[in-house]
């Protein structure tokens, strides 16, 4: 029973489930981008020459080099990278920058106007020159 309980605890952790959901969404997103490239962008690219880009193949000896399929995969990759950058990376960086700005350092000391020493914020008298300090 120990192995089953350990496995159940591992699966029920949030990060494993989040990873699985992210993977499934990523696969579905890749299918959408592939359809976009194959069904919309590639026909637009081939309008001037009325060519199907996937038809660009070279046969050398017994091997076939599928240049068009490579270009299609390259466009898929670039589009997915752009969407991931603009939808996930930039917003997360902005949110993180806002959080850092909100965590501004709260000063714990202030300067004595008489001797210019640093004293605690709540101090009413300077510990160095014994001058009375104005309220903080």
C-alpha positions in Angstrom: 0.0 0.0 0.0 2.9 2.4 0.5 3.7 2.6 -3.2 0.1 3.3 -4.2 -0.2 6.0 -1.5 3.0 7.6 -2.7 1.8 7.5 -6.3 -1.5 9.0 -5.4 0.2 11.8 -3.5 2.5 12.4 -6.4 -0.4 12.6 -8.9 -2.5 14.8 -6.7 0.2 17.4 -6.5 -0.8 20.6 -8.3 2.3 20.9 -10.5 1.8 17.5 -12.1 -1.8 18.2 -13.0 -0.8 21.7 -14.2 1.9 20.2 -16.4 -0.6 17.7 -17.9 -3.1 20.4 -18.7 -0.4 22.7 -20.2 0.8 19.8 -22.4 -2.7 19.1 -23.7 -3.4 22.8 -24.3 0.0 23.0 -26.1 -0.8 20.1 -28.4 -4.2 21.6 -29.3 -2.6 25.0 -29.9 0.0 23.5 -32.1 -2.7 21.8 -34.2 -4.5 25.2 -34.6 -1.3 26.9 -35.7 -0.5 24.1 -38.1 -4.0 24.5 -39.6 -3.5 28.3 -39.8 -0.2 27.9 -41.6 -1.3 25.1 -44.0 -4.8 26.4 -44.8 -4.4 30.1 -44.7 -0.8 31.4 -44.8 0.7 29.0 -47.3 -2.1 29.5 -49.9 -1.5 33.3 -49.5 2.2 32.9 -50.0 1.7 30.7 -53.1 -0.7 33.2 -54.7 1.9 35.0 -56.8 3.2 31.8 -58.4 0.1 29.7 -57.9 2.3 27.0 -56.4 1.7 24.7 -53.4 4.8 25.1 -51.2 4.6 21.5 -50.1 5.2 20.5 -53.7 8.8 21.7 -53.6 10.7 18.4 -53.5 14.1 17.4 -54.8 15.1 13.9 -55.6 18.7 13.2 -55.4 19.6 9.6 -56.1 17.2 7.5 -54.1 16.5 10.3 -51.5 13.8 12.9 -51.5 14.4 16.4 -50.0 11.1 18.0 -49.0 12.0 21.6 -49.0 8.4 22.8 -48.9 7.5 20.8 -45.9 10.6 22.2 -44.1 9.5 25.8 -44.9 6.0 25.0 -43.6 7.4 23.6 -40.3 9.7 26.6 -40.0 6.7 29.0 -40.4 4.8 26.9 -37.8 7.6 27.2 -35.3 8.0 31.0 -35.8 4.2 31.6 -35.4 4.1 29.5 -32.2 7.1 31.2 -30.8 5.6 34.6 -31.5 2.3 33.8 -29.9 4.0 32.3 -26.8 6.2 35.4 -26.5 3.3 37.9 -26.8 0.7 36.0 -24.9 2.7 34.5 -22.1 6.3 35.8 -21.8 5.7 39.6 -22.1 2.6 39.7 -19.8 4.4 37.6 -17.2 7.4 39.9 -17.3 5.2 43.0 -17.0 3.4 41.4 -14.1 6.6 40.5 -12.4 8.0 44.0 -12.8 4.8 45.4 -11.3 5.2 43.1 -8.3 8.8 44.1 -7.9 7.8 47.8 -8.0 5.1 47.2 -5.4 7.7 45.6 -3.1 9.5 48.9 -2.8 12.0 48.9 0.0 10.5 50.6 3.1 13.2 52.5 4.9 13.9 51.6 8.5 16.1 54.5 9.3 16.2 58.2 8.7 18.8 60.9 8.9 19.3 63.1 12.0 19.0 66.7 10.8 21.7 67.8 13.3 24.5 65.3 13.0 23.4 63.5 9.8 23.6 60.1 11.4 21.2 57.3 10.6 18.7 56.6 13.4 15.7 54.3 13.5 12.5 55.8 12.0 10.5 55.7 15.3 13.3 57.4 17.3 12.4 60.6 19.0 15.9 61.5 20.0 19.2 60.9 18.1 21.3 58.3 19.8 24.5 60.1 18.7 24.0 63.8 19.3 20.9 63.5 21.6 19.0 66.1 19.5 15.2 66.0 19.6 13.9 64.6 16.3 10.7 65.7 14.6 8.0 63.0 14.3 8.5 60.6 11.3 
